[in-house]
Amino acid sequence: MEPWVRFSAQSQAKDRLFRAAQYACALAGEALRRNGASAGLLGSVRQLEAHLSLGRKLLRLGSSAEALEAAKRSIHLSDVVLRFCVTLGHLNRALYFACDNVLWAGRTGLVPTMDQEKWSQRSFRYYLFALVVNLSRDAYELRLLLEREATGKRGKSPENGHQLQADSGLQRLRLRLQLQLQLLLRVLRNNPPLLLDLVKNSCDLFIPLDKLGLYRTNPGFVGLCGFTSSVLSILTILHPWLKLKP
């Protein structure tokens, strides 16, 4: 399993580049369609997008092993909530990659009788589950940081409570919301890895929602979300300190 993990790790950067190009094609194709581009040009863009998607599936062969290894490591996390979210997220990613590998075999003709639509829907379901768990983990870490920051600020500024009591009910509510928003922005600004992970997972969430028919958007919006999350993923590879740990 270790050789597969090393191979998959080396392929991650290429996969992110292919992914950015794939969703850039989806975004460009929708823009060209709205501007009345010729059918031939639209066909070429869609064909390039399909080739990039197939190339990504080839690069992800063996990624299930990497996800399983990551799940084995996360079992030892001391925080129970983090342990549950991170481990469950890796397991869903492993299942998603496994379905994706089967789908690659079908699209390349190795398994011509395979029901590609069924396996595609199955893979997107696992992808959606993984993203929901990842966003839950982000929300949990954000709540911990907000509580920590609020506790420290309360200790330094005891006069805030007296100010809230002195104002009217509506003013208290407005001031409380302003303080909470300022606290949220300050925490996210001081924690770029969490901010990037939150934005990346939020963008990715619309992809399986659209593919599964749970929340229909349009190819241009899906392309924009996929391209944005791909660029953010490339940033975490170029600058490892931006990657949320564990």
BALOBA-1460 file (C-alpha; in Angstrom, 3 decimals):
// residues 246
<rec num="1" residu="m" x="0.000" y="0.000" z="0.000"/>
<rec num="2" residu="e" x="2.880" y="2.385" z="0.754"/>
<rec num="3" residu="p" x="4.083" y="2.599" z="-2.904"/>
<rec num="4" residu="w" x="0.542" y="3.494" z="-3.971"/>
<rec num="5" residu="v" x="0.398" y="6.214" z="-1.320"/>
<rec num="6" residu="r" x="3.678" y="7.738" z="-2.526"/>
<rec num="7" residu="f" x="2.541" y="7.551" z="-6.161"/>
<rec num="8" residu="s" x="-0.799" y="9.173" z="-5.358"/>
<rec num="9" residu="a" x="0.856" y="11.955" z="-3.374"/>
<rec num="10" residu="q" x="3.078" y="12.797" z="-6.341"/>
<rec num="11" residu="s" x="0.002" y="12.949" z="-8.594"/>
<rec num="12" residu="q" x="-1.954" y="15.394" z="-6.432"/>
<rec num="13" residu="a" x="-0.444" y="18.543" z="-7.950"/>
<rec num="14" residu="k" x="-1.110" y="17.289" z="-11.495"/>
<rec num="15" residu="d" x="-4.661" y="16.358" z="-10.544"/>
<rec num="16" residu="r" x="-5.299" y="19.869" z="-9.206"/>
<rec num="17" residu="l" x="-3.948" y="21.423" z="-12.406"/>
<rec num="18" residu="f" x="-6.105" y="19.128" z="-14.544"/>
<rec num="19" residu="r" x="-9.088" y="19.916" z="-12.330"/>
<rec num="20" residu="a" x="-8.592" y="23.674" z="-12.664"/>
<rec num="21" residu="a" x="-8.339" y="23.306" z="-16.452"/>
<rec num="22" residu="q" x="-11.410" y="21.054" z="-16.566"/>
<rec num="23" residu="y" x="-13.653" y="23.487" z="-14.703"/>
<rec num="24" residu="a" x="-12.170" y="26.424" z="-16.593"/>
<rec num="25" residu="c" x="-13.379" y="24.668" z="-19.758"/>
<rec num="26" residu="a" x="-16.850" y="24.269" z="-18.224"/>
<rec num="27" residu="l" x="-16.915" y="27.960" z="-17.321"/>
<rec num="28" residu="a" x="-15.613" y="29.008" z="-20.746"/>
<rec num="29" residu="g" x="-18.072" y="26.714" z="-22.523"/>
<rec num="30" residu="e" x="-21.046" y="28.276" z="-20.765"/>
<rec num="31" residu="a" x="-19.756" y="31.781" z="-21.517"/>
<rec num="32" residu="l" x="-19.266" y="30.888" z="-25.187"/>
<rec num="33" residu="r" x="-22.739" y="29.355" z="-25.400"/>
<rec num="34" residu="r" x="-24.337" y="32.500" z="-24.007"/>
<rec num="35" residu="n" x="-22.401" y="34.614" z="-26.496"/>
<rec num="36" residu="g" x="-23.647" y="32.518" z="-29.425"/>
<rec num="37" residu="a" x="-20.474" y="30.601" z="-30.249"/>
<rec num="38" residu="s" x="-20.566" y="28.038" z="-33.050"/>
<rec num="39" residu="a" x="-21.531" y="24.436" z="-32.344"/>
<rec num="40" residu="g" x="-18.106" y="23.273" z="-33.498"/>
<rec num="41" residu="l" x="-16.275" y="25.457" z="-30.976"/>
<rec num="42" residu="l" x="-18.612" y="24.402" z="-28.162"/>
<rec num="43" residu="g" x="-18.082" y="20.767" z="-29.109"/>
<rec num="44" residu="s" x="-14.307" y="21.195" z="-28.993"/>
<rec num="45" residu="v" x="-14.447" y="22.794" z="-25.536"/>
<rec num="46" residu="r" x="-16.708" y="20.025" z="-24.199"/>
<rec num="47" residu="q" x="-14.442" y="17.368" z="-25.697"/>
<rec num="48" residu="l" x="-11.400" y="18.939" z="-24.036"/>
<rec num="49" residu="e" x="-13.289" y="19.030" z="-20.733"/>
<rec num="50" residu="a" x="-14.149" y="15.320" z="-21.077"/>
<rec num="51" residu="h" x="-10.515" y="14.432" z="-21.857"/>
<rec num="52" residu="l" x="-9.300" y="16.373" z="-18.816"/>
<rec num="53" residu="s" x="-11.870" y="14.615" z="-16.631"/>
<rec num="54" residu="l" x="-10.727" y="11.214" z="-17.893"/>
<rec num="55" residu="g" x="-7.090" y="12.183" z="-17.343"/>
<rec num="56" residu="r" x="-7.867" y="13.139" z="-13.743"/>
<rec num="57" residu="k" x="-9.473" y="9.750" z="-13.154"/>
<rec num="58" residu="l" x="-6.275" y="8.104" z="-14.350"/>
<rec num="59" residu="l" x="-4.174" y="10.246" z="-12.001"/>
<rec num="60" residu="r" x="-6.433" y="9.292" z="-9.088"/>
<rec num="61" residu="l" x="-5.868" y="5.556" z="-9.463"/>
<rec num="62" residu="g" x="-4.697" y="4.401" z="-6.040"/>
<rec num="63" residu="s" x="-5.977" y="7.462" z="-4.197"/>
<rec num="64" residu="s" x="-8.268" y="5.200" z="-2.171"/>
<rec num="65" residu="a" x="-5.176" y="3.716" z="-0.510"/>
<rec num="66" residu="e" x="-3.960" y="7.178" z="0.457"/>
<rec num="67" residu="a" x="-7.377" y="8.080" z="1.905"/>
<rec num="68" residu="l" x="-7.469" y="4.842" z="3.932"/>
<rec num="69" residu="e" x="-3.985" y="5.513" z="5.296"/>
<rec num="70" residu="a" x="-5.073" y="9.026" z="6.293"/>
<rec num="71" residu="a" x="-8.139" y="7.535" z="8.029"/>
<rec num="72" residu="k" x="-5.907" y="5.145" z="9.987"/>
<rec num="73" residu="r" x="-3.785" y="8.078" z="11.183"/>
<rec num="74" residu="s" x="-6.765" y="10.234" z="12.152"/>
<rec num="75" residu="i" x="-8.173" y="7.521" z="14.433"/>
<rec num="76" residu="h" x="-5.543" y="8.526" z="17.000"/>
<rec num="77" residu="l" x="-6.623" y="12.176" z="17.275"/>
<rec num="78" residu="s" x="-7.324" y="13.165" z="20.871"/>
<rec num="79" residu="d" x="-10.350" y="15.368" z="20.122"/>
<rec num="80" residu="v" x="-13.395" y="13.095" z="19.729"/>
<rec num="81" residu="v" x="-15.289" y="15.367" z="17.316"/>
<rec num="82" residu="l" x="-12.239" y="15.937" z="15.127"/>
<rec num="83" residu="r" x="-11.465" y="12.220" z="15.183"/>
<rec num="84" residu="f" x="-14.995" y="11.389" z="14.019"/>
<rec num="85" residu="c" x="-15.195" y="14.074" z="11.306"/>
<rec num="86" residu="v" x="-11.703" y="13.633" z="9.873"/>
<rec num="87" residu="t" x="-11.851" y="9.822" z="9.874"/>
<rec num="88" residu="l" x="-15.344" y="9.705" z="8.356"/>
<rec num="89" residu="g" x="-14.310" y="12.274" z="5.742"/>
<rec num="90" residu="h" x="-11.299" y="10.165" z="4.686"/>
<rec num="91" residu="l" x="-13.406" y="6.997" z="4.517"/>
<rec num="92" residu="n" x="-15.968" y="8.694" z="2.269"/>
<rec num="93" residu="r" x="-13.149" y="9.991" z="0.080"/>
<rec num="94" residu="a" x="-11.794" y="6.441" z="-0.198"/>
<rec num="95" residu="l" x="-15.189" y="5.175" z="-1.355"/>
<rec num="96" residu="y" x="-15.528" y="8.095" z="-3.763"/>
<rec num="97" residu="f" x="-12.132" y="7.359" z="-5.308"/>
<rec num="98" residu="a" x="-12.977" y="3.642" z="-5.563"/>
<rec num="99" residu="c" x="-16.184" y="4.433" z="-7.471"/>
<rec num="100" residu="d" x="-14.241" y="6.892" z="-9.618"/>
<rec num="101" residu="n" x="-11.725" y="4.183" z="-10.511"/>
<rec num="102" residu="v" x="-14.533" y="1.845" z="-11.549"/>
<rec num="103" residu="l" x="-16.037" y="4.660" z="-13.612"/>
<rec num="104" residu="w" x="-12.674" y="5.216" z="-15.314"/>
<rec num="105" residu="a" x="-12.579" y="1.524" z="-16.287"/>
<rec num="106" residu="g" x="-16.013" y="1.869" z="-17.841"/>
<rec num="107" residu="r" x="-15.255" y="5.032" z="-19.812"/>
<rec num="108" residu="t" x="-12.008" y="3.654" z="-21.200"/>
<rec num="109" residu="g" x="-13.791" y="0.540" z="-22.486"/>
<rec num="110" residu="l" x="-12.188" y="-1.926" z="-20.069"/>
<rec num="111" residu="v" x="-15.659" y="-2.741" z="-18.685"/>
<rec num="112" residu="p" x="-17.994" y="-1.858" z="-21.587"/>
<rec num="113" residu="t" x="-21.130" y="-3.315" z="-19.945"/>
<rec num="114" residu="m" x="-20.841" y="-1.161" z="-16.825"/>
<rec num="115" residu="d" x="-23.698" y="1.195" z="-15.932"/>
<rec num="116" residu="q" x="-21.725" y="4.450" z="-15.943"/>
<rec num="117" residu="e" x="-24.637" y="6.612" z="-14.809"/>
<rec num="118" residu="k" x="-25.206" y="4.471" z="-11.711"/>
<rec num="119" residu="w" x="-21.520" y="4.539" z="-10.724"/>
<rec num="120" residu="s" x="-21.310" y="8.264" z="-11.423"/>
<rec num="121" residu="q" x="-24.256" y="8.956" z="-9.105"/>
<rec num="122" residu="r" x="-22.754" y="6.669" z="-6.477"/>
<rec num="123" residu="s" x="-19.390" y="8.437" z="-6.594"/>
<rec num="124" residu="f" x="-21.013" y="11.874" z="-6.289"/>
<rec num="125" residu="r" x="-22.991" y="10.692" z="-3.250"/>
<rec num="126" residu="y" x="-19.802" y="9.698" z="-1.464"/>
<rec num="127" residu="y" x="-18.232" y="12.984" z="-2.560"/>
<rec num="128" residu="l" x="-21.179" y="14.880" z="-1.093"/>
<rec num="129" residu="f" x="-20.967" y="12.958" z="2.202"/>
<rec num="130" residu="a" x="-17.246" y="13.742" z="2.449"/>
<rec num="131" residu="l" x="-17.847" y="17.449" z="1.859"/>
<rec num="132" residu="v" x="-20.651" y="17.620" z="4.436"/>
<rec num="133" residu="v" x="-18.388" y="15.993" z="7.025"/>
<rec num="134" residu="n" x="-15.517" y="18.342" z="6.105"/>
<rec num="135" residu="l" x="-17.763" y="21.379" z="6.466"/>
<rec num="136" residu="s" x="-18.953" y="20.061" z="9.846"/>
<rec num="137" residu="r" x="-15.323" y="19.820" z="10.910"/>
<rec num="138" residu="d" x="-14.718" y="23.402" z="9.708"/>
<rec num="139" residu="a" x="-17.749" y="24.617" z="11.669"/>
<rec num="140" residu="y" x="-16.537" y="22.818" z="14.801"/>
<rec num="141" residu="e" x="-13.043" y="24.313" z="14.568"/>
<rec num="142" residu="l" x="-14.527" y="27.743" z="13.888"/>
<rec num="143" residu="r" x="-16.755" y="27.459" z="16.969"/>
<rec num="144" residu="l" x="-13.773" y="26.532" z="19.154"/>
<rec num="145" residu="l" x="-11.780" y="29.500" z="17.882"/>
<rec num="146" residu="l" x="-14.730" y="31.875" z="18.351"/>
<rec num="147" residu="e" x="-15.223" y="30.718" z="21.933"/>
<rec num="148" residu="r" x="-11.512" y="31.054" z="22.671"/>
<rec num="149" residu="e" x="-11.353" y="34.529" z="21.144"/>
<rec num="150" residu="a" x="-14.551" y="35.665" z="22.880"/>
<rec num="151" residu="t" x="-13.305" y="34.410" z="26.254"/>
<rec num="152" residu="g" x="-10.018" y="36.257" z="25.867"/>
<rec num="153" residu="k" x="-11.708" y="39.463" z="24.740"/>
<rec num="154" residu="r" x="-14.252" y="39.279" z="27.554"/>
<rec num="155" residu="g" x="-11.444" y="39.051" z="30.042"/>
<rec num="156" residu="k" x="-9.739" y="42.119" z="28.583"/>
<rec num="157" residu="s" x="-12.900" y="44.219" z="28.069"/>
<rec num="158" residu="p" x="-15.327" y="43.769" z="30.985"/>
<rec num="159" residu="e" x="-17.039" y="47.030" z="30.151"/>
<rec num="160" residu="n" x="-18.748" y="45.511" z="27.076"/>
<rec num="161" residu="g" x="-21.361" y="43.791" z="29.273"/>
<rec num="162" residu="h" x="-22.280" y="47.045" z="31.038"/>
<rec num="163" residu="q" x="-22.590" y="48.797" z="27.681"/>
<rec num="164" residu="l" x="-25.003" y="46.144" z="26.417"/>
<rec num="165" residu="q" x="-27.163" y="46.470" z="29.546"/>
<rec num="166" residu="a" x="-27.329" y="50.257" z="29.242"/>
<rec num="167" residu="d" x="-28.723" y="50.307" z="25.707"/>
<rec num="168" residu="s" x="-32.258" y="49.571" z="24.540"/>
<rec num="169" residu="g" x="-33.272" y="46.089" z="23.401"/>
<rec num="170" residu="l" x="-32.893" y="46.822" z="19.676"/>
<rec num="171" residu="q" x="-29.574" y="48.558" z="20.176"/>
<rec num="172" residu="r" x="-28.329" y="45.642" z="22.271"/>
<rec num="173" residu="l" x="-29.269" y="43.197" z="19.523"/>
<rec num="174" residu="r" x="-27.624" y="45.315" z="16.827"/>
<rec num="175" residu="l" x="-24.463" y="45.793" z="18.881"/>
<rec num="176" residu="r" x="-24.322" y="42.089" z="19.714"/>
<rec num="177" residu="l" x="-24.596" y="41.169" z="16.017"/>
<rec num="178" residu="q" x="-21.889" y="43.675" z="15.126"/>
<rec num="179" residu="l" x="-19.590" y="42.254" z="17.790"/>
<rec num="180" residu="q" x="-20.241" y="38.688" z="16.619"/>
<rec num="181" residu="l" x="-19.545" y="39.639" z="12.993"/>
<rec num="182" residu="q" x="-16.345" y="41.444" z="13.942"/>
<rec num="183" residu="l" x="-15.293" y="38.446" z="16.013"/>
<rec num="184" residu="l" x="-15.991" y="36.065" z="13.110"/>
<rec num="185" residu="l" x="-14.038" y="38.194" z="10.632"/>
<rec num="186" residu="r" x="-11.114" y="38.553" z="13.033"/>
<rec num="187" residu="v" x="-10.945" y="34.800" z="13.686"/>
<rec num="188" residu="l" x="-11.063" y="33.950" z="9.972"/>
<rec num="189" residu="r" x="-8.475" y="36.629" z="9.143"/>
<rec num="190" residu="n" x="-6.120" y="35.239" z="11.789"/>
<rec num="191" residu="n" x="-6.608" y="31.631" z="10.605"/>
<rec num="192" residu="p" x="-6.029" y="31.484" z="6.817"/>
<rec num="193" residu="p" x="-5.947" y="27.637" z="6.678"/>
<rec num="194" residu="l" x="-9.445" y="27.417" z="8.159"/>
<rec num="195" residu="l" x="-10.724" y="30.212" z="5.912"/>
<rec num="196" residu="l" x="-9.344" y="28.552" z="2.759"/>
<rec num="197" residu="d" x="-10.707" y="25.140" z="3.735"/>
<rec num="198" residu="l" x="-14.129" y="26.604" z="4.492"/>
<rec num="199" residu="v" x="-14.320" y="28.468" z="1.165"/>
<rec num="200" residu="k" x="-12.951" y="25.487" z="-0.790"/>
<rec num="201" residu="n" x="-15.429" y="23.006" z="0.702"/>
<rec num="202" residu="s" x="-18.315" y="25.457" z="0.272"/>
<rec num="203" residu="c" x="-17.473" y="25.881" z="-3.413"/>
<rec num="204" residu="d" x="-17.079" y="22.137" z="-3.941"/>
<rec num="205" residu="l" x="-20.428" y="21.441" z="-2.285"/>
<rec num="206" residu="f" x="-22.372" y="22.833" z="-5.255"/>
<rec num="207" residu="i" x="-20.782" y="20.307" z="-7.642"/>
<rec num="208" residu="p" x="-22.318" y="17.083" z="-6.258"/>
<rec num="209" residu="l" x="-25.534" y="18.923" z="-5.359"/>
<rec num="210" residu="d" x="-25.921" y="19.844" z="-9.024"/>
<rec num="211" residu="k" x="-24.851" y="16.442" z="-10.383"/>
<rec num="212" residu="l" x="-27.246" y="14.594" z="-8.061"/>
<rec num="213" residu="g" x="-30.118" y="16.946" z="-8.910"/>
<rec num="214" residu="l" x="-30.488" y="18.100" z="-5.306"/>
<rec num="215" residu="y" x="-29.795" y="21.758" z="-6.116"/>
<rec num="216" residu="r" x="-29.672" y="22.613" z="-9.807"/>
<rec num="217" residu="t" x="-27.575" y="25.582" z="-10.898"/>
<rec num="218" residu="n" x="-25.908" y="25.816" z="-14.335"/>
<rec num="219" residu="p" x="-22.640" y="24.619" z="-15.922"/>
<rec num="220" residu="g" x="-21.108" y="28.091" z="-15.639"/>
<rec num="221" residu="f" x="-21.702" y="28.333" z="-11.891"/>
<rec num="222" residu="v" x="-20.437" y="24.779" z="-11.347"/>
<rec num="223" residu="g" x="-17.380" y="25.615" z="-13.437"/>
<rec num="224" residu="l" x="-16.715" y="28.753" z="-11.393"/>
<rec num="225" residu="c" x="-17.024" y="26.857" z="-8.095"/>
<rec num="226" residu="g" x="-14.792" y="24.038" z="-9.309"/>
<rec num="227" residu="f" x="-12.161" y="26.413" z="-10.680"/>
<rec num="228" residu="t" x="-12.117" y="28.470" z="-7.466"/>
<rec num="229" residu="s" x="-11.714" y="25.438" z="-5.218"/>
<rec num="230" residu="s" x="-9.019" y="24.047" z="-7.526"/>
<rec num="231" residu="v" x="-6.984" y="27.258" z="-7.313"/>
<rec num="232" residu="l" x="-7.298" y="27.201" z="-3.517"/>
<rec num="233" residu="s" x="-6.137" y="23.559" z="-3.482"/>
<rec num="234" residu="i" x="-3.122" y="24.478" z="-5.612"/>
<rec num="235" residu="l" x="-2.293" y="27.221" z="-3.108"/>
<rec num="236" residu="t" x="-2.247" y="24.689" z="-0.257"/>
<rec num="237" residu="i" x="0.181" y="22.528" z="-2.257"/>
<rec num="238" residu="l" x="2.471" y="25.449" z="-3.080"/>
<rec num="239" residu="h" x="2.266" y="26.766" z="0.505"/>
<rec num="240" residu="p" x="1.752" y="23.778" z="2.853"/>
<rec num="241" residu="w" x="1.197" y="26.065" z="5.878"/>
<rec num="242" residu="l" x="-2.152" y="27.023" z="4.311"/>
<rec num="243" residu="k" x="-3.426" y="23.452" z="4.540"/>
<rec num="244" residu="l" x="-5.730" y="22.834" z="7.496"/>
<rec num="245" residu="k" x="-4.289" y="20.261" z="9.875"/>
<rec num="246" residu="p" x="-4.830" y="17.551" z="10.907"/>
